[in-house]
Amino acid sequence: MKKGETPLLSFWPSESINDGTQADENNRQGCRDLISPNQNRFVTLTLTNDSLKSSRLYLPLQFLKENGMDKPGMVTLLGNDGTRRLANLLRESSGRMSLGKGLKDFTKANGLKMGESFTLELIWENATPVLRLLSAELRSQNRFVTLTLTHDSFKNSRLGLPLPFMRENGMNQPGTIALLGKDGTKWMANLLRESQGRMSLGKGWKDFARGNGLEIGESFTLESIWEDATPMLRLSGTVSKSDRRLQGEHCCEASEKESVIRELNESNIDERSNSSSLVQN
């Protein structure tokens, strides 16, 4: 980001235009060339009561640093109706950065409500950095990950996390992460980066699994959210081994029924064919 340029926060509409023409292909290629090579382009935030009340929304410092937006100044917030609003990008004495004055007007204008999570993606528009708000449909696709509790992951207190999911949600840096249980209880866990670059949950993960009654072989879904500048994974659903076994049994039963019906149909066809041959003879 060049000195004097203003970072832009842009609302991403729910539809994209693509008519398959060569011009559009050239435009898309140009956009790809301008997209930051940094993989940490996504950040998911949650609008809390405190952030609305104080008109202060904290942003992950690592995300800002990696994308050249770690200096205080003014930020343009672009709403879904095309209205632009200026907001302060503030740095506190602790080093944390946040959106300040202007945030509340932007959230109201775009219908963002308390407790709602929203995802911003960094793109480049000419030489201007743009953070665009993903549509609800795209957010729902990027926020969830389904994992299975294995014997090794529980024994070693180490649960591997898909790197693409972590990158898209701005959680691909080692540190501390909050794990939110189904009853609202919060556990803190280590977010580790292994030698090959893979991310995993470490110390604190086993207590979370026990506290939520997760069993070996059970699948569960986590939702990525942010609480101020703290990454958080919230438990949103589980599928037990018995549930999967029942699903498998239902599939087997359905297959068996289809097989029986197919055999009956083939038998009927053979009988009609034989009857026809006898009549002709």
C-alpha positions in Angstrom: 0.0 0.0 0.0 1.5 3.3 -1.1 1.8 6.3 1.2 -1.2 8.6 1.0 -3.5 5.9 -0.4 -6.8 5.2 1.5 -7.7 1.6 2.2 -11.2 0.8 1.0 -13.8 -1.5 2.7 -16.2 -2.6 0.0 -19.5 -4.5 0.3 -19.5 -7.6 -1.9 -22.9 -8.0 -3.7 -24.5 -11.5 -3.7 -24.3 -12.0 -7.4 -21.3 -11.8 -9.8 -21.6 -11.0 -13.5 -20.1 -13.5 -16.0 -21.3 -13.7 -19.5 -18.4 -15.8 -20.8 -17.1 -13.2 -23.2 -13.4 -12.8 -23.9 -13.5 -9.3 -22.4 -14.8 -10.7 -19.1 -12.1 -13.3 -19.2 -9.5 -10.6 -19.6 -11.0 -8.6 -16.8 -11.0 -11.6 -14.5 -7.4 -12.3 -15.4 -6.5 -8.7 -14.6 -8.3 -9.1 -11.2 -6.3 -12.2 -10.5 -3.1 -10.4 -11.2 -4.1 -7.7 -8.8 -5.1 -10.0 -6.0 -2.7 -10.0 -3.1 -0.4 -13.1 -3.3 -0.8 -13.3 0.5 -3.1 -16.3 1.3 -4.3 -14.6 4.5 -6.9 -12.5 2.6 -10.0 -13.5 4.7 -11.0 -12.3 8.1 -14.3 -13.2 9.9 -15.5 -10.8 12.6 -18.5 -10.7 15.0 -20.4 -7.6 15.9 -20.7 -7.6 19.7 -22.8 -5.4 22.0 -19.6 -3.6 23.2 -18.4 -2.9 19.6 -21.8 -1.3 18.8 -22.0 0.6 22.0 -18.4 2.0 21.9 -18.3 2.2 18.0 -15.1 0.2 18.2 -14.5 -3.0 16.2 -11.1 -4.7 16.7 -9.3 -6.2 13.7 -6.7 -9.0 13.9 -3.3 -7.3 13.9 -1.6 -10.1 12.0 -4.2 -9.8 9.2 -3.6 -6.0 9.0 0.2 -6.4 9.0 0.2 -9.0 6.3 -2.0 -6.8 4.1 -0.2 -3.5 4.7 -3.0 -1.9 6.7 -1.3 -1.7 10.1 -1.1 2.1 10.2 -3.7 4.3 11.8 -5.6 6.6 9.5 -8.9 6.9 7.7 -10.7 4.0 6.0 -13.6 4.2 3.5 -16.5 1.9 4.2 -18.5 1.2 1.0 -22.1 -0.1 1.6 -24.2 -2.4 -0.5 -26.1 0.7 -1.7 -22.9 2.3 -2.9 -22.9 4.8 -0.1 -19.4 5.6 1.2 -18.7 6.3 4.8 -15.4 7.3 6.4 -14.2 5.6 9.5 -11.2 5.9 11.7 -8.6 3.1 11.8 -7.2 3.4 15.3 -4.2 2.0 17.1 -4.3 1.7 20.8 -1.3 1.9 23.2 -1.3 -1.9 23.4 -0.8 -2.1 19.7 -4.3 -3.4 18.9 -6.1 -1.8 16.0 -9.8 -1.2 15.5 -12.3 0.6 13.4 -13.7 3.6 15.3 -16.0 6.5 14.5 -18.1 5.8 11.4 -18.4 2.1 12.1 -21.8 2.3 13.8 -23.4 4.2 10.8 -22.0 1.6 8.4 -23.3 -1.4 10.3 -26.8 0.2 10.6 -26.9 1.1 6.9 -25.9 -2.5 5.9 -28.3 -4.2 8.3 -25.6 -5.9 10.4 -26.9 -6.9 13.8 -25.4 -7.6 17.2 -24.1 -11.2 17.4 -23.9 -11.5 13.6 -20.6 -12.7 12.0 -19.4 -11.3 8.7 -16.4 -12.1 6.5 -14.2 -9.6 4.7 -11.9 -10.6 1.8 -8.9 -8.5 0.7 -8.6 -7.8 -3.0 -6.8 -5.2 -5.0 -8.6 -2.7 -7.2 -6.0 -1.0 -9.3 -3.5 0.1 -6.6 -6.1 0.4 -3.9 -6.6 -2.4 -1.3 -10.2 -3.4 -0.9 -11.9 -5.4 1.9 -15.2 -6.6 0.6 -18.0 -8.1 2.7 -18.9 -11.5 1.5 -22.6 -12.4 0.9 -24.4 -14.6 3.3 -24.3 -17.5 0.9 -20.6 -17.3 0.5 -20.0 -16.8 4.2 -21.9 -19.9 5.0 -19.7 -21.9 2.6 -16.5 -20.7 4.1 -17.2 -20.6 7.9 -17.8 -24.3 8.6 -15.5 -27.3 8.8 -16.4 -30.9 9.8 -13.8 -33.1 11.5 -13.7 -36.5 13.1 -12.3 -37.3 16.5 -9.7 -40.1 16.2 -7.9 -42.1 18.8 -4.6 -40.5 18.0 -5.9 -36.9 18.0 -7.4 -37.5 21.5 -4.4 -39.4 22.9 -1.9 -36.8 21.6 -4.1 -33.8 22.3 -3.5 -32.7 18.7 -6.3 -32.1 16.1 -5.3 -31.3 12.6 -7.2 -28.5 10.8 -7.6 -28.1 7.0 -5.1 -25.3 5.9 -7.5 -23.9 3.2 -10.2 -23.4 5.8 -7.8 -21.7 8.2 -6.4 -19.4 5.5 -9.8 -18.3 4.3 -10.8 -17.4 7.8 -7.6 -15.6 8.8 -6.6 -18.3 11.3 -3.4 -19.6 9.7 -1.0 -18.0 12.3 0.1 -19.9 15.5 -1.2 -18.5 18.8 -4.2 -18.9 21.1 -7.7 -19.7 20.0 -11.0 -19.9 21.8 -13.2 -23.0 21.6 -16.9 -22.4 22.3 -18.9 -25.4 23.5 -22.5 -26.2 22.8 -23.5 -24.8 26.2 -21.6 -21.6 25.8 -18.6 -22.6 27.9 -15.3 -21.3 26.5 -12.0 -23.1 26.4 -8.7 -21.6 25.4 -6.4 -23.8 23.3 -3.0 -23.5 21.5 -3.1 -23.1 17.7 0.0 -24.7 16.4 1.8 -24.7 13.1 3.7 -27.9 12.3 6.9 -28.2 10.3 5.1 -29.0 7.1 2.9 -25.9 7.5 -0.2 -27.8 8.7 -2.2 -26.1 11.5 -3.5 -28.0 14.5 -5.2 -27.6 17.9 -2.9 -28.5 20.8 -3.1 -28.0 24.6 -6.6 -27.3 25.7 -8.2 -29.3 22.9 -8.7 -32.5 24.9 -10.5 -30.6 27.7 -12.8 -29.1 25.1 -13.6 -32.6 23.6 -14.3 -34.0 27.1 -16.4 -31.1 28.2 -18.6 -31.5 25.2 -18.9 -35.2 25.3 -17.2 -35.9 22.0 -16.3 -39.6 21.5 -13.8 -41.4 19.4 -15.1 -41.8 15.9 -17.6 -39.0 16.2 -17.8 -36.3 13.6 -18.5 -32.7 14.6 -18.8 -29.3 12.9 -17.0 -26.2 14.0 -17.9 -22.7 12.9 -15.3 -20.0 12.5 -16.2 -16.7 14.2 -14.2 -13.8 15.7 -14.7 -12.1 19.1 -13.1 -8.7 18.8 -9.6 -9.7 17.6 -9.7 -13.3 19.1 -10.2 -16.2 16.7 -12.9 -18.6 17.8 -14.2 -22.0 16.7 -17.8 -22.7 17.9 -19.2 -26.3 18.1 -22.3 -26.3 15.9 -23.2 -29.9 15.5 -22.1 -33.6 15.9 -22.8 -36.9 14.1 -22.2 -40.0 16.3 -21.0 -43.3 15.0 -24.4 -44.8 15.6 -26.0 -42.1 13.5 -23.5 -42.8 10.7 -24.1 -46.6 11.0 -27.9 -46.0 10.8 -27.3 -43.8 7.7 -25.2 -46.7 6.2 -27.9 -49.2 7.1 -30.6 -47.1 5.4 -28.4 -46.8 2.4 -27.9 -50.6 2.4 -31.6 -51.2 2.8 -32.4 -48.8 -0.1 -29.8 -50.6 -2.3 -31.2 -54.0 -1.4 -34.8 -52.8 -2.2 -33.5 -51.4 -5.5 -31.8 -54.7 -6.2 -34.9 -56.7 -5.5 -37.1 -54.5 -7.6 -34.6 -54.7 -10.5 -34.5 -58.5 -10.2 -38.4 -58.7 -10.2 -38.5 -56.4 -13.3 -35.9 -58.5 -15.1 -37.8 -61.7 -14.2 -41.1 -60.2 -15.5 -39.4 -59.2 -18.7 -38.0 -62.7 -19.1 -41.4 -64.3 -18.5 -43.1 -62.0 -21.1 -40.3 -62.8 -23.5 -40.8 -66.6 -23.0 -44.5 -66.3 -23.3 -44.2 -64.4 -26.6 -41.8 -67.1 -27.9 -44.3 -69.9 -27.1 -47.2 -68.1 -28.8 -45.1 -67.6 -32.0 -44.1 -71.3 -32.0 
